[in-house]
Amino acid sequence: MKIVQVDKPGPPSALELVEVPIPEPGPGEVLVRAHSIGVGYPDLRIRAGIYPWMPPLPAIPGTELSGVVERIGEGVTLVRPGQLALLSARERTHRGGHYAEYVAAPQEATFLLPEGMNLEQAAALANYQVAYHMIYDSMRPLPGQVALVYGAAGGIGNAVIDLLKGLGVRVLGVASNSERARWATTFGADEVIDRTNGNIVGQVAALTDERGVDWVVTPAAGPTIPGNIELLAPAGTLVIYSTMGGAAKNDLWEVLWPSRSAAVRLFNIHTWDDLVEERRAGMRALIAMLAEGRIRPHIHRRFKLSQAREAHELLEQGEVTGKILLQP
């Protein structure tokens, strides 16, 4: 079978297509034949050798994979060949491991999918896993509240908007240009602010009758914190879920004290690394939502497994809407 691995960390050219034997499922393991493999930002960091949860070299990137159970190992009772399955690197000690035509995984770490499920959309659920715990466990918004979502046309933005709309939240998206604003509307945003059209503060004020928003959801920290706090309604919350922009250089006391009782929440998906049952329950809830048509992961583009370099180059350009997939 073919895998994509990194022998020496570096740019996309560090990704090598390698032929290796198909693994045999050991006791308690399930062998899954890949249909679709998600490409995400953790993969870029694994390739660059800078991911804190880095697998040992030579490293195989890949956070999630959907496919069909090919074989089962001794003692497996919960899974049978022919079933549809989703594998997630969050169920592994090290991240990665899914840029491969076949992957063996423990049966308890294998999420079974309903017959007929869209395997491409299932391979995009890692973004939704981040959004699910951020929204359902960290934010817990109320129907009728208003959320401003930065990066509204990206993979996480797609997931955040989808889940917020399902809870009855009014969503204002922020996009970097008119084309990405159009995509954010497609994802379900009620209104979208195109950053090229001028002042975000003024546009938010106009869209909320000067009240502001209850939630600002953003991957950016650092120097953007004071400006985002200005966008909040009374008792509103700024939610930061990544480290774009670097660490905060501000004295948050000086920023928050003059505000309208604002709060800042730092969300980290790795909080759930040790909360195994909560994490798996969240993924099962997302699978049910997908099966019922309540969420709509968007696939931006599909590449062959052999085109992993091109997929990484595209993701690094920052213009992806939704999810990139690799397919054997």
Secondary structure by P-SEA (a helix, b strand, c coil): cbbbbbccccccccbbbbbbccccccccbbbbbccbbbbcaaaaaaaaccccccccccbbbbcbbbbbbccccccccccccccccccccccccccccccccbbbbccccbbbbcccccaaaaaaaaaaaaaaaaccccccccccbbbbbcccccaaaaaaaaaaaaabbbbbbbbccaaaaaaaaaaccccccccccccaaaaaaaacccccccbbbbcccccaaaaaaaacccbbbbbbccccccccccccccccccccbbbbbbbbccccccaaaaaaaaaaaaaaaaaaccbbbbbcccccccaaaaaaaaaaacccccbbbbcc
